[in-house]
Amino acid sequence: MSETLLIAAAGYVVTLLVAVGGWVFGYRMQSEARRLSRLEKKVNQLESEARARIALEKAACEWLAELTKRSPEAVKRDLRSRGQERSGLRPKMSDSDLPS
């Protein structure tokens, strides 16, 4: 009789371990999916911000080109050079560099 109880108890322990393992696996998968979702949302926000800044730069260059009677490309080069002098950074991306 004690052998039967021992086998039954071992079966219950194994079943419990499998159930806990399944729960841990599911929990980890769900948290990983949430993390990836947050990262994807952040990437989309940064992409939108980059597009907005590119559009702003383009509009500013066109406006300055009208005021100074120069080409928008020349104004863009001068604007980027001045920005680089002040910040040490130079934008290199265009709208075509961003994914659609």
C-alpha positions in Angstrom: 0.0 0.0 0.0 2.8 2.4 0.8 4.3 1.8 -2.6 1.1 2.9 -4.3 1.0 6.0 -2.2 4.6 6.8 -3.0 4.0 6.3 -6.8 0.8 8.5 -6.6 2.7 11.2 -4.7 5.5 11.2 -7.2 3.0 11.5 -10.0 1.4 14.5 -8.3 4.7 16.2 -7.8 5.7 15.6 -11.5 2.3 17.0 -12.6 2.7 20.0 -10.3 6.2 20.7 -11.7 5.0 20.4 -15.3 2.1 22.8 -14.5 4.4 25.3 -12.8 6.9 25.0 -15.7 4.1 25.7 -18.2 3.0 28.8 -16.2 6.6 30.2 -16.0 7.1 29.6 -19.8 3.8 31.3 -20.6 4.6 34.2 -18.2 8.0 34.7 -19.8 6.6 34.6 -23.3 3.9 37.2 -22.4 6.4 39.5 -20.8 8.7 39.2 -23.8 5.9 40.0 -26.1 5.0 43.1 -24.0 8.6 44.2 -24.1 8.8 43.8 -27.9 5.6 45.7 -28.3 6.9 48.6 -26.2 10.1 48.6 -28.3 8.2 48.6 -31.6 6.0 51.5 -30.4 9.2 53.4 -29.4 10.8 52.8 -32.9 7.6 54.0 -34.6 7.6 57.2 -32.4 11.3 57.8 -33.3 10.6 57.2 -37.0 7.7 59.7 -36.9 10.0 62.2 -35.1 12.7 61.8 -37.7 10.2 62.3 -40.5 8.8 65.4 -38.9 12.3 66.9 -38.4 13.2 66.1 -42.1 10.0 67.9 -43.2 10.8 70.8 -40.9 14.3 71.1 -42.3 13.0 70.9 -45.9 10.4 73.6 -45.3 12.9 75.8 -43.5 15.4 75.5 -46.4 12.7 76.3 -49.0 11.7 79.4 -47.0 15.3 80.6 -46.5 15.9 79.9 -50.2 13.0 82.2 -51.1 14.3 84.9 -48.8 18.0 84.7 -49.9 17.4 83.9 -53.6 19.6 80.8 -53.3 18.8 77.2 -54.1 17.3 75.0 -51.3 20.2 72.6 -51.5 22.8 75.3 -50.9 20.7 76.6 -48.0 20.5 73.0 -46.6 24.3 72.6 -46.8 24.9 75.9 -45.0 22.2 75.0 -42.4 23.8 71.6 -41.7 27.3 73.1 -41.5 26.1 75.7 -39.0 24.3 73.0 -37.0 27.4 70.9 -37.0 29.6 73.8 -35.8 27.2 74.3 -32.8 26.4 70.8 -31.9 29.1 68.6 -33.4 26.4 66.5 -35.1 25.4 66.5 -38.7 22.2 64.9 -40.0 22.7 62.5 -42.8 19.3 60.8 -43.2 16.8 61.7 -45.9 13.2 60.6 -46.1 14.2 57.7 -48.4 16.5 56.3 -45.7 13.5 55.6 -43.4 11.4 52.5 -43.9 8.0 53.0 -45.6 
